[in-house]
Amino acid sequence: MRIILTGGGTAGHITPNIALVPELTKAGFEVHYIGTKAGMERQLTAPLGIAYHGIHAGKLRRYLDFKNLTDLFQIIRGFSEALALIGKVKPQVVFSKGGFVSSPVVWAAWIYRIPAVIHESDITPGLANRLSIPFATKICYTFPETKSYLPPSKGILTGLPVRKNLLQGDAALGRRICGFKDDKPVLMVIGGSQGSETLNKAIRSILDQISAKFNLCHLCGKNGFDPALNQLSGYKQFDYVDADLPHLMALSDLVVSRAGATTLFELLALKKPHLLIPLSKQASRGDQILNARSFEKQGFSMVLPEEDLNPESLLSSINSLSSSQTKYLEAMESNQAGNGVQAIIAVIKGLAKVKSSVGN
């Protein structure tokens, strides 16, 4: 059997696909990946040893912009390329994790009457997934609240797939990677794969106060690396981390993060007490706010709205999280939701089996 995975643009659209690959291979699938020609998905999937196919992709913006017109031609070009690839690979099923590269692939699968499964991480579907939903066979989703936004006959609550190796980190190795010399607790700050200027600036403004109590592991994003801070004791910054992430996670005692769904469910699986600072509605469609409020309501997360973010509120929230971390640990320990890998694999195998029997 053959399957095409697609998704890209940010790590949140790629790492769940990566989590599925070992189990798909074990189940007997030949795995192919369709992403952008120069996107980060090519780099992140390279160690998996699966076939990678790059296509053109355009982005549809939620506001008036001339690029919407020029990108429309890129989308049409990507759709044509996806048609050719699917005709060549002849998969039994397509699985899409979202991002604008994925929609033309789902549309092309529909043309060939190949079942397509899409996965929605956030509470409300993003634009790329909304464009794909009419052409999808099944829609896997992560938050129970998402059910009301989906066609009843298509939605399946599966949770989010978390990479198995993320749960197998070595804290001692993480300490060596960071070069921390003492045994102070470690605070990890996650600004997203692109880097949050707002969060990076806020955390760096209170480095002196934080360093009195914590060592700081800062995942600052590709746009946030500051060479001038390289020599600070007890502070280690990374523009992006892949293979070493499990070890850094194992080392961390507390986490400050944006509220992308993939990161949220990884923190839940790892049982890491965390403070969420979701992207504001001015900078996004508001999905991170909904994600964060859902986790806050379940007792998993402390939330600091970006509108309230300043050096004083950030330091106060970190100190509050530190003093009340047991409460959050207990809530996360009581959570019954498991890793979504097996539930999604079951959906994929069921559709692939039906397609194979119809094809025969």
N, C-alpha and C positions, 0 to 999 in steps of 0.2 A: 504494500500500500504506500501511497505517496501523499504527503500533505504539504501545503504551502502556508507558512507563517508570514504575517506582515504586520508592520507597525514601526513607527519611528518619529523622530523629531526631538524627543526628550527621553531620558533614561526610563521614565515611568511607562513609556509605551514599548519599551524593549526588554527590560529585565523580567517581566512576567513571561514573555515568550521564551527567554533563556531558561526559566525555571521549568518549562514544559519539555524542552528538548530531550533530556535524558530519559524521561518516562515514555515519550513518543518513540524514541529509538528502541527502548526495551520492548515496547508493544509491537515492534516490527515495521514502523513507518520509515520510509525514506524522506528525510526532512529537507525542504527547500525554504529559503527566506527571500522575500521581496521587500527591499527597502529603497531608499534614495541612493543615487549614485555616489554621493560624497558625505552622507550623513553619518552620525555616530553609531548607527546600527551596524554598519559594515565593520567597524572596528570592534564593537562589543561582541558580535557573533563570530568573529574570525577564529577564536580559540575552540569553537565547538566543532569545527571540521565539517560543517554542512554547506551545501551549495547556496551561494549568494547571488542574487540577481538585482541589479540596480536599475531603477526607472526614474523618469522625471516626475517631479511633484510640484504642485502649486499650493498656495495657501489662500483660503478665502477668509477675509477679515470681516469682523462684525461692524465695520465702519467704512465710510466712503474713502476709497483710496484708488489711485490709478493702477496700482499694482494688482488690484482685483481683476482688472481687465487683462493685463499681461499674463498673470498667473493662470487665468482661465485656459490659455493656450497650452501652458505646461500641464495642466490637468488633463486636457484632451490628449496630449502627447503621451502622458503616463498611462492613460486608459488604453490607448492603442498598443503600447508596449506590454501592458498587463494581459491584454487579449492574446498577444502572440506568445507570451511566456506560458500562460495557462494552457493554450493549445498545444504547446510543446511538452510541458511537464505532465499534463493529464492527471492532476491530483484527484484523489477520492473526496477530499475535503479541503477547505481553506479556513484558516483561523486568523482573525484580525484583532489586534490589540489597540488599534486606534492611531491617531496622527493622520495628517492629510495624505500621506503616501498610501494609506490603507484603503480609502474609499474607492479609487479606480480599480483596485484588485477585487474588492467585493462585487462591484458592478460587473466586472468581467466574468467572475465566477457565475453570477446569475445568468449571464448571456449563454454560458455553456451548461446551465442547469446543474452546476456543481454546488453541493450544500456549503454554505458559508456560516461559520460561527463567529460572532463578534463578542468581545468582552468589554464591559463598561466598568471602570474602576470607581468613578465618582458617583455621587448620589444622583445627579442629573446628567444625562448624556451630553457629551461635547458635540460640537458641530460636525466633526468628521463622522462620528458614530450616528448622529441623527440623519446624515446623508446616506448612511449605509443600512440603517434599520429596515427600510422597506424591501431591501434586496437580500436580507439575511434570513437564514433558516431558523437559527436559534440565537438568543442573546443571553450570555452569561453575565451575571451582575454580582456586585460585592456587598453593597449595603441593602438591608431589607427595604429601606425607604424608596429605592429605585423602582420597585415593582410597579408603582402607580404611573410611571413615565413610559412604560413599555407595553406593546401589544400582549394581552394575556396569554395567547397561544405560543408566544416565542420566548418569554422570559424564564430563566432558570437561575435560582440563587445558588451560586457555587462558592462564593468567597474569592479571594485573590491568590493566585499562585505565588509562593515565596520560594526563592532558590534554596535548595537543600544545603548547599555549602555555606550559606549565610549563617546557619545555625551551628556551624562546626568551627568557629573561630578559636584562636589561641590568644588569651589575654596577655600572656608573657611575651609572645611574639609581637603583639600590637604595641606593647610598651617599648620594645626595642626599635620598632619602626618609627615611633614618635620620638625616641631619644629621651624620654622622661627619666630623671635620675632619682626622684623620690617617690613615696607611696601615697601622695595626695590623691583623692578621688579625681576621676577624669570626667570633664564635661565635653561632650561632642556637640558641635554646631553644624547643622546641615542646611546649606543655603540653596540646594537644588543644583542640578547638573549645569545649568547656565550661570548660576551665581546670583544671589540676591544682593544688590548694592545696598538696599535699605538695611537688611539684617547684618550684612558684613560691617557696615559702618557703625551700627549700634553696638555690636559685640566688641568691636575694636576700641570703642570709646570708653569701655569699662574694663580693659585688660588688666590694669593695675589692681582693681578691686577683686576681679575674678582670680587672678594669680595668687592672691593671698590664701585662697581656700582650695582652688582646683588647678590641675593641669588642664590645658585646653587643646583639644583636637578639632581643628577647624576645616571643614570641607567647604571651601569658599567658592567653588565653581570656576570655570575657565576664564571668566571675566573679572574675577575678584582677587587673584593672587597678587600679593604685595611683597616684592623681594626685600623691601626695607625692614620687614618684620622677621626675616629668617633667623636672625641671631638671638631672638628673645628666648630666655630660659622658660621652660614649662609651657611653651606655645609652639604648636606644629600645624602648618597650613598645607592643604593639598588642593590643587585645582580640580582634580578628579581622581577617584579611587575605584579600582575594579577588583583585582585579585586579592588585595590586602584588606578590603572592606570587612570581611568576616572577623578578622583579627582586631581591627579598630573598634568594631561594634562590641566584641567580647570584652575589650578593655574598658569601655565607657560605662560610667555609673549613671549619668544623667544625660539627656539629649535635648537640645533646642533645635527646632526644625520648622520648615514650611509644612504645609498640610496636604501635600500630594498623596493620593490614596495608596500608592505603592509603598511609600515611606511609612505611612501610618500602620499598615498591616505588617510590615517588616518589624517595626518597633513593638507591635503587639505580640508577634510571634517570639520575639527575643525577650519580651517582658522588661523593657527599658522605660523607667519613668521619664516622662517627657513634657516639655512645654511647646505648644504649637503656636506659631505666628502666621496665620493664613494670609495669602495674598488678598489685598483689598479688592473691592468691586471696581475701584477705579483702574486697577491694573489687570483685572481678569473678569471672567464671567461670574465669579462668586462661588465656584465649585469648592475651593479650598475652605471657605467659610462654612459651608454646609457639612463638609467632611469633618472639620474640627468640632463643630457643635454636636454632631452625632457621637463622636468619641468622648466628648466632654459629658454628654448626657449619660453615657454608659459608665462613666467613672474612670475611663482609661487615661484621660488627658487633662492637663491644665492648658487654658487658652488665653493668649494675650492678643487682642485685635491689633492689626497693624496701625490703625488710627490712634491707638493709645501707646504705641511704641516710642519710648525715649530711653535714654541711659538709666534714669532713675527707675522707671517701671520695669525695665528688663532686669536690672540687678535685683530688685525686690521680688520679681517673679521667680528668678533662679533660686534665690534664698528660700522662698516659700516652698518651691518644689523639693528642694533638698531636705527641708524639715518635715515634709509630709509625704515623702516617697513611699513609705510603707503602705499608705492608703491606696496609692495607685498600683503598687505591686499586687496587692490583694485583689483588686478589681480585675486586673489582667489575668491573674492566676485562675480566677473563677470563670473566665470566658470559655465558652464551649466551641466556638468557631475554630475549625481546623484549617490547615493549609488547603488552598483551593485546587491544588494540582490534580489530585485524583478525581475530584468531581468534574473538572473540565475534561480530563482525559476520557472519562466515561461518556460524556456528551459527544466528543469527537469520534470515539470508537463506534458508538451507536450509529452515527450518521455515515461514517465511512463504510460500515458493514452494509447498511441499506443501499448506499450508492453502488457498492461492489456487486450486490445481489441483483440489482436492477440492470447494471451493466452487463452481467453475465446472462 
